[in-house]
């Protein structure tokens, strides 16, 4: 899919200095952002359920898998 976005000049120049493949760079950045948002959503759901006194085992397992994946990737959002 082709998407056109407008970036501040300094941000666009910074990206171009970092990579020869801007599309792949932006794809990676957007993928990481979406995954980070999904992890946060899953954590909020888990905390909300824990506050109610019950945690769905499937949600707990999903959270554990996300935590293991983050540990391997060194996700700075956990710090």
N, C-alpha and C positions, 0 to 999 in steps of 0.2 A: 504494500500500500504506500502511496506517496502522500506525504503530509508536508505542508509548508508552514514554517514557523518564523516569527521575527524574534531576533535576539539582539541584545545590546551589542554594539560593535566590539567592545572589549571582550565580551564573553565569546563571541564568534571567532575573534582573532586568537584567543587563548586555546580554543578547541582545535583550530587549524594548526597551531604550533605543536600541539600534542600528538596529532595523528594525521596520517595520509588518507584515512578512510573515515570521514566525518559520519557517514550513515551508520557504520558499525559502532562507532563511539557513542553516538546518540542512542542507538538501539540498546547497547549495554547499560547506559545510564538510566534510561527509562525502565528497563527490565529490573534493575536493582531498586529503583524507587518504588515500583509496583510491589515487588517482593517485600520490601521493608514495610510498606503500608499494610500488606496482608498479615505480616507477623504481628504488627501492632494491633490490628483488629482482632486477631486470634487471642492475643494476650488479654485485651480488654474483655472479650467474651468470657475467657476463662476466669478472670478476676471477678467479673459480675456474677458468674455462676457460683464461684467460691463464696462470695458474700451472701448468697442465698442458701448456702449450706449444702449444695449438691453440685458435683462436677460430672458432666457426661464423660464416660471413659474414652469415647472417640475424640472429643476435644482435647482431653488430657494427652492422649497419644499424639495427636497432631502437634500440640505445643512442644512435647518432648522431641519430636522429629525436627521441628523448626529450630529448637535450641541446639540440637546436635549439628544441624547444618550450619548454623551461625558460628558455632565453636570452630568448625572446620574452615569457614571462610574468614574468620576474624572480623565479624561485623562490628564496627565501632559504635553502632546505635545501642549496644548492650552496656556500654561503659557509663 
